[in-house]
Amino acid sequence: GSPYDDFWNMLIENGITQLLNLQNKTGFPKESYEEYLESYRSVKDHKFIPFNNDTNNPLEYIKKIFEGKYREVDASGNEIGELKPYIDESKPYTIFAPAHLYTEMTGVGSHEEIVEYFTSKGDTVFLSNGKFKGFVDPSGSRKTLTDFNEEHSIEGELRDSLRKWRELNPRKNIVITGYWTIERGITFCTTGFCFDYAILSTYHLNKLNKLVQLIGRTTGGKKYVDQMTIICPKLIYDTVNNLVENTIALRKLNPENYN
């Protein structure tokens, strides 16, 4: 899990200032942390394309990406090569595009606004929130995850349903959106289903703990998570990488206790 301010404050209020590092207790696999990192696809392993735009509306950000073009940047930061679209629409794509917190409000980049934008482009959307979890196809018709699973005798996790959808629709585009219910503990990527793009905007920087969870959907074991392209403001990318690097550095020290 990823503990944040509330958690630390709660510990301090209860007079707890140290946590035991469980890695050192017997019964834990001694596989080295380096080996673990080697087999783990982190944010850094993805291609990153910075798109700096301060809008606090996730849909505006997505639209600008679809309208925009960019040039590759070399190691010294010089632009090179042709202008090309951020999103390659010449082949079927899978996009992870979290929305605003609001599900239905207009003018903010709510879940339903993002659904509307992509379905009108002819894409399927997998929408997940407290009101609806399932597929919305370009005609607007909706099928709940439960119905989809029953229809295809799927008893597994969400990733199994998505893999089945992709198998049935190899030529179609799919976009995954929502906010609260897609940021925690859900695994999307698996063999046969992975994001091609993840799009995060300034809005998602508002809550750091949620941002880390959202971007966590793009990471995992390399056997399951392929390389994808992350498009977001540079500030978001740097913030997440900083957090990750601090955590890794701390973890490599392997202290008796975390203070």
Secondary structure, DSSP 8 states (H G I E B T S, - for coil): ----HHHHHHHHHTT---EE-GGGSTTS----HHHHHHTEE-GGGSEEEE-----S-HHHHHHHHHH-EEEEE-TTS-EEEEEEESS-TTS--EEE----S-SS-TTTT-HHHHHHHHHHTT-EEEEESSS-EEEE-TTS-EEEHHHHHHHTT--S-HHHHHHHHHHH-TT--EEEEESGGGSSS----BTTB--SEEE--GGGGSSHHHHHHHHHTT-EETTT----EEEE-HHHHHHHHHHHHHHHHHHHH--SEE-
